[in-house]
């Protein structure tokens, strides 16, 4: 994965994609960095990754999450998730 960046904000669901061939969930999500203006970053979860299951705990909840996203196969993908205490 290239061009990895760190973002902190709330996770919002944009689209639920079809499951992978192996049955694992995939999502297109957004992290809202600036809630006053509604600005943020859009990304997707990798295929056949545990991140597809882990991110479901944070979608549309009122808690700040720190994520890292990067580019892979010309697509912005989720790299890691960390909950802020």
C-alpha positions in Angstrom: 0.0 0.0 0.0 1.3 3.5 -0.9 0.6 7.1 0.2 -0.6 6.1 3.7 -2.3 9.0 5.6 -3.8 9.3 9.1 -7.3 10.8 9.7 -9.4 11.2 12.8 -13.2 11.7 12.8 -16.5 9.9 12.6 -17.1 7.0 10.2 -20.1 7.2 7.9 -21.4 4.5 5.6 -21.7 5.4 1.9 -22.5 2.1 0.3 -22.6 -1.6 1.3 -20.9 -3.6 -1.5 -21.6 -7.2 -2.4 -19.7 -9.7 -0.3 -16.5 -11.1 -1.7 -16.3 -14.5 -3.3 -15.4 -15.9 0.1 -18.4 -14.2 1.8 -16.6 -11.4 3.6 -18.3 -7.9 3.8 -17.1 -4.9 1.8 -18.0 -1.2 2.3 -17.5 2.2 0.8 -17.1 4.5 3.8 -16.2 8.1 4.7 -14.4 9.6 7.6 -15.6 13.1 8.5 -12.5 15.2 9.5 -14.3 18.6 9.6 -17.9 18.1 10.8 -18.8 21.8 10.7 -18.3 21.8 6.9 -18.9 18.1 6.3 -15.5 17.5 4.8 -13.7 14.2 4.9 -12.2 11.3 2.9 -13.9 8.4 1.1 -12.4 5.0 1.1 -13.3 1.3 0.8 -12.4 -1.8 2.9 -10.1 -4.3 1.3 -11.4 -7.6 0.0 -11.2 -10.6 2.3 -9.9 -8.6 5.3 -10.8 -8.6 8.9 -11.2 -4.8 8.6 -14.5 -5.4 6.9 -15.8 -6.9 10.2 -14.0 -4.6 12.6 -15.3 -1.4 10.9 -18.9 -2.4 11.5 -18.4 -1.6 15.2 -17.8 2.1 14.3 -20.1 2.9 11.4 -22.5 5.8 12.1 -21.6 5.9 15.8 -20.9 9.1 17.7 -17.3 8.4 18.5 -14.0 9.6 17.0 -11.8 7.0 15.3 -8.3 7.3 13.9 -7.8 5.4 10.7 -5.0 5.1 8.2 -5.9 4.9 4.5 -3.7 4.4 1.5 -3.8 3.7 -2.2 -3.8 0.2 -3.6 -4.8 -0.8 -7.1 -5.6 2.9 -7.8 -8.2 2.9 -5.0 -8.2 4.6 -1.6 -8.3 1.7 0.9 -8.6 1.3 4.7 -5.3 0.2 6.2 -5.9 0.3 10.0 -8.4 1.4 12.6 -7.8 2.7 16.1 -10.4 3.9 18.6 -9.5 7.0 20.6 -10.0 6.6 24.3 
